């Protein structure tokens, strides 16, 4: 984006060049968990570049997604386990 350009408040985006072609993805496994008012969908997928985990958070129709390449899943799980442990050990602040 050129410094004097601003995103449109109406959600229109400029596309320079041709859009990327869709990459074929195979779903290997999908699971959903509901926590409070949020829904999280975990989808293990594969495409020509490899396997990855897509985590989609849905809150009242608004979705956010992160993608973790399969080689990073073990490190992601380790860090998540550490955060779960810390959550149980660290007393809440009042």
Beta strands, then each sheet from edge to edge (+ up, - down):
strand 1: 26-35
strand 2: 38-47
strand 3: 50-59
strand 4: 62-69
sheet 1: 1+ 2- 3+ 4-
end
